[in-house]
Amino acid sequence: MSSDEVSESRRKWMQGTTAGLVASVALPTIAQTGGPPDAGDTAPRDPRPLYPHAPFPQQQQPWPGLAGRMTPRPDHGERSYRGSGRLDGRKALITGGDSGIGRAVAIAFAREGADVAIVYLPDEEPDAREVVEMIRSAGRKAVPLAVDIRSEGACNGLVERAVAGLGGLDILVNNAGRQQSHDSILDISTEQFDWTLRTNLYAMFWITRAAIPHLPPGSAVVNTTSVNAYEPSASHRR
């Protein structure tokens, strides 16, 4: 998770991406409530005023940062997402499952009936513990994997641990990514460049390759990418 200010557009994109990820492995489209659920209220509601909105206060955290320390706390569907059993019996591995898109997908998958393994950095343990608790509170098995995915051996190992812990595998979500913003390419060191490629690109390849022998026909592999391809930040538009 970057220490940069979270933009409103990124929050909106995360919400849409999460719905798309669930739909990619479970059709038809998942229904999601617009705000904190009220079992006695079935009238349509405009969800937009129910959530925090920009401008958000600027804030900094040491890398990689924790969702639990953000103000306001990001909404990953903790209170609003209701599943309907569309992934009953499925077994999912999600990288970057402690926060952001990965956390939202882990919550959604568990509430749809899937057992879930999440991969995260050791420094993200507080966020990961919250996700594990939410998976288990949905009645599903949770497999926490604190792994730095920048090496081939680590990626191969986490897949084997996920398969062993889940008892199989039929959904892989490659979501983990390192994101840091610089105004100029001159500010990016070779070490930073290598770290980003190993996390965002190499790990996706290594994990997918290791997972394929375990994925039966009909399984799903989902890869996420940066919103900057569609909605670049101001510093990338020059």
KOLVEX-970047 format. One record per atom (N, C-alpha, C): residue in one letter; x, y, z. Coordinates in steps of 0.1 Angstrom, whole numbers, plus 5000, padded with zeros to 4 digits. Example, Ala and Ser with C-alpha at 12.3 -4.5 7.8 and 13.67 -1.06 7.14 Angstrom:
<tiros>
a513249435078/a512349555078/a513249675078/s512849785071/s513749895071/s512950005079/
</tiros>
This chain:
<tiros>
m500949885000/m500050005000/m500950125000/s500650224991/s501450344990/s501150445001/s502150525004/s501850635014/s501250755007/d501050744994/d500450864987/d498950874991/e498450994990/e497051014993/e496150934984/v495150874990/v494250784982/v493250874975/s493050864962/s492150954955/s490750894954/e489850974952/e488450934951/e488250844939/s488950874928/s488850784916/s489350644919/r490350634927/r490850494930/r489950424938/r489250494948/r488250424956/r487050374947/k486650454938/k485550414929/k485950294921/w487250304916/w487750194907/w487850064915/m488250074928/m488349954936/m487049884938/q485949964940/q484649904942/q484149834929/g484449894918/g483949834905/g484849714902/t486149714905/t486949604902/t486649484911/t486249504923/t485949394932/t484649324927/a483649394923/a482449334917/a482849254905/g483749314896/g484149244884/g484849114887/l485749114897/l486448994901/l485548884905/v484548914913/v483548814918/v482748764906/a482348854897/a481548814886/a482348724876/s483748744876/s484548664867/s484548514870/v484248484883/v484248344887/v482848294892/a481948384892/a480548344896/a479548434889/l478748374880/l477748444873/l476348394878/p475348484878/p475248614873/p475948714883/t475748844880/t476448944887/t475948944902/i476948964911/i476648964925/i475849094929/a474849084937/a474149204943/a474849244955/q474949374956/q475649434968/q474849554973/t474649564986/t473849674992/t474649804991/g473949914991/g474650044989/g475250095002/g474850045013/g475450095026/g475249995036/p475550025049/p475349935060/p473949875059/p473849745059/p472549675057/p471549695068/d470349705064/d469149715073/d468149615068/a468049505075/a467149395071/a465749445069/g465249545076/g463949595075/g463649695064/d464749745057/d464549855048/d464849795034/t463849785025/t464049735012/t463849835001/a463649965005/a463450064996/a464850104989/p464750144976/p466050184970/p466650314977/r467950314978/r468650424984/r469750464975/d470050594975/d471250654969/d472450624977/p473350544973/p474550504982/p475550614983/r475550714974/r476650804974/r476850894987/p475750934993/p476051015005/p476350935018/l476250795016/l476450715028/l477950695031/y478850735023/y480250705024/y481050835025/p482250825031/p483150945030/p483550985016/h483751105013/h484051155000/h485151255000/a485751274989/a486851374988/a486351514991/p487251604995/p488751574998/p489051505010/f490051415010/f490451335021/f491651405027/p491851385040/p493051445047/p494351385042/q495351465040/q496651405036/q497251335048/q497851225046/q498451145057/q499551055051/q500551035060/q501650955057/q501850835066/q502350725061/q502650605069/q503950555064/p504750485072/p505950415068/p505450305058/w506250275048/w505850175038/w505950035045/p505049945043/p503949945033/p502650005037/g502550045050/g501350115054/g500250015058/l499250065066/l498249975070/l496850045068/a495949965062/a494550015060/a493950065073/g494249985084/g493650015097/g494050155103/r495050215097/r495550345102/r495150455093/m494350425083/m493950535074/m492750605079/t492650735075/t491450815079/t490850885067/p489650855063/p488750755070/p489250615066/r488750515073/r489150375070/r488450335056/p489250275047/p488650235035/p487450135037/d486550145027/d485350045028/d485649935018/h485849815024/h486049695016/h484849605015/g483649655020/g482449575020/g482349505033/e483149545043/e483049475056/e481549465062/r480849585061/r479549585066/r478449565056/s478749595043/s477649595033/s477549475024/y478649395022/y478649295013/y477849165018/r476849125011/r476149005014/r476248905003/g476748785007/g476948674997/g475648594995/s475648514985/s474448424983/s474948294978/g476048244982/g476548104980/g476948074966/r477348184958/r477748154944/r479148094943/l479948084953/l481248024953/l481347904963/d480247844966/d480247734976/d481247634972/g482147594981/g483047484979/g484347524971/r484347654967/r485547694959/r486747724969/k487947714963/k489147744971/k490047844964/a490247954970/a490848074964/a492148114970/l493048154962/l494348214967/l494448354962/i494548454971/i494548594967/i495848654972/t496648714963/t497848784968/t497448934971/g498148984981/g497749124985/g496449124991/g496049024999/g494749005004/g494449075017/d495449155022/d495249225035/d494549355034/s494649415022/s494049555021/s493649585007/g492949695005/g492549734991/g491749634984/i491949614971/i491149524963/i491249384968/g492449344972/g492549204976/g491749174989/r491649274998/r490849255010/r489349245006/a488949334998/a487549334993/a487149204987/v488049154978/v487849024971/v487748914981/a488648914991/a488748805001/a487448805009/i486948915013/i485648925020/i484448875011/a484448924999/a483348884990/a483448734987/f484548674984/f484648534981/f484248454993/a484648485005/a484348415017/a482848415019/r482248535017/r480748545020/r479948475008/e480648444997/e480048374987/e480248224988/g480948184999/g481148045002/g482447974999/a483448054995/a484848004992/a485748005005/d486547905005/d487747905015/d488747995008/v489548065016/v490448175011/v491748165018/a492848165009/a494248195014/a494648335010/i495148415019/i495648545015/i497148555017/v497748625008/v499248645009/v499448795012/y500348825021/y500648965025/y502048965030/l502549095031/l503849105037/l503849095052/p504949045059/p504949035073/p504549165081/d504949275075/d504649405082/d503149435081/e502349365073/e500949395071/e500149295080/e500749235090/e500049135098/e498749185105/p498849315110/p497549365117/p496349365107/d496549415095/d495449415085/d495049275082/a496049185080/a495749045076/a494948975087/r495248995099/r494448935110/r493048975109/e492749095106/e491349135104/e490649065093/v491349045082/v490748975071/v490548825074/v491448765081/v491348625085/v490148605094/e489948705103/e488748695112/e487448705104/m487448795094/m486248815086/m485948685078/i486948625072/i486748495065/i486148395074/r486748375085/r486248275095/r484948305100/s484648435102/s483248475107/s482148435096/a482648425084/a481648385073/a481548235073/g482248165082/g482148015082/g483047945073/r484048015068/r484947955058/r486347945064/k487147855057/k488547835061/k489447955056/a490248005065/a491248105061/a492648055063/v493448075053/v494848035053/v495748165052/p496348215062/p497148335061/p498548295057/l499148375048/l500448345043/l501248475042/a502148495052/a503048615053/a504248585045/v504348635032/v505348605023/v505748725015/d507048755014/d507648845004/d507748774991/i506948814981/i506848744968/i507948774958/r509048844962/r509948884952/r510948774947/s510748654952/s511648544947/s510848424942/e511448354933/e510748244927/e510448134937/g511448114946/g511248004956/g510048044965/a509948164969/a508948204978/a507548194972/c507448224959/c506148204952/c505848064950/n506747974947/n506447834946/n506047784959/g506647824970/g506347774983/g504947814988/l504647944985/l503247984990/l502147914983/v502347884970/v501247804963/v501147664970/e502247604973/e502147464979/e501447474992/r501847585000/r501147595013/r499647625012/a499347705002/a497947735000/a497147614996/v497647534987/v497047414983/v496847314995/a497947305003/a497847215014/a496847265025/g496847395027/g495947455037/g494447455033/l494247475020/l492847475015/l492347345011/g493247245008/g492847115003/g492547114988/g493247204981/g493047224967/g493047364963/l492847394950/l492847534945/l492047534932/d491147634931/d490447654918/d490247794914/i490747894923/i490648034919/i492048094924/l492648164915/l493848244918/l493648384914/v493848474923/v493748624921/v495148684923/n495848724913/n497148784914/n496848934915/n496948984927/n496549124930/n497649204936/a498649144943/a499649214950/a500449304941/g500749424946/g501549514938/g502249624946/r503349664942/r504049774948/r503849904940/q503450004947/q503150134940/q503650244948/q504650314941/q505150444947/q505250544936/s504950664939/s504850774928/s506150864929/h506650894917/h507750994917/h507451084905/d507951214907/d507651314897/d508551294884/s509651224886/s510551214874/s511251074875/i511551014863/i512250894862/i513550904868/l514151024869/l515451044875/l515451014890/d514251014896/d514150984910/d513950834914/i513850754903/i513650604906/i514950534905/s515350464916/s516550394916/s516350254910/t517550194906/t517450054901/t516849964911/e517149984923/e516649894934/e515049904934/q514550024933/q513150044933/q512449984921/f513150004910/f512549944897/f512549794898/d513649734903/d513649584904/d512649534914/w512449604925/w511449564935/w510049564929/t509749674922/t508449684915/t508149574905/l509149544897/l508949444886/l508849304893/r509649274903/r509649144909/r508249124916/t507749234922/t506449214929/t505249214919/n505249304910/n504149324901/n504049234889/l505249194884/l505249114871/l505848974873/y507048964879/y507648834880/y506848744889/a506348804901/a505548714910/a504348664904/m503648744896/m502448704889/m502748584880/f503848584873/f504248474864/f504648354873/w505448364883/w505848254891/w504648184898/i503848264904/i502648214911/i501748144902/t501448204891/t500548134881/t501148004876/r502348004873/r503047884868/r502947774878/a503247814891/a503147714902/a501747664904/a500747744902/a499347714905/a498747624894/i499147644882/i498447574871/i498347424873/p499347354877/p499147204879/p498147174889/h497747264898/h496747234908/h495347274904/l495247354893/l493947404889/l493147314880/p492047254884/p491247164876/p490547244864/p490047174854/p489247244844/p488047324850/g487847444845/g486847534850/g487347634860/s488647624864/s489147714874/s489347854867/a489647954876/a489748094872/a491048154877/v491748224868/v492948304871/v492648444868/v492748534878/v492348674876/v493548764879/n493948844870/n495148944873/n494649084873/t494949154883/t494649294884/t495749384879/t495449504875/t496549594871/t496249734875/s497049834872/s496949964878/s495850044871/v495150124879/v494150224874/v494850334865/n496150354867/n496850454859/n496750434844/a496550314840/a496350284825/a495150354820/y494150374828/y492850434824/y492650574829/e493150604841/e492950724847/e494250774854/p495150814846/p496550854852/p496450974862/s497350974871/s497451084880/s498051204873/a497951314879/a498351444873/a499851434869/s500651374877/s502051374874/s502451284863/h501451194858/h501751104847/h501151154834/r500551274834/r499851324822/r500751424814/r501851454820/r502751544813/r503351484800/
</tiros>
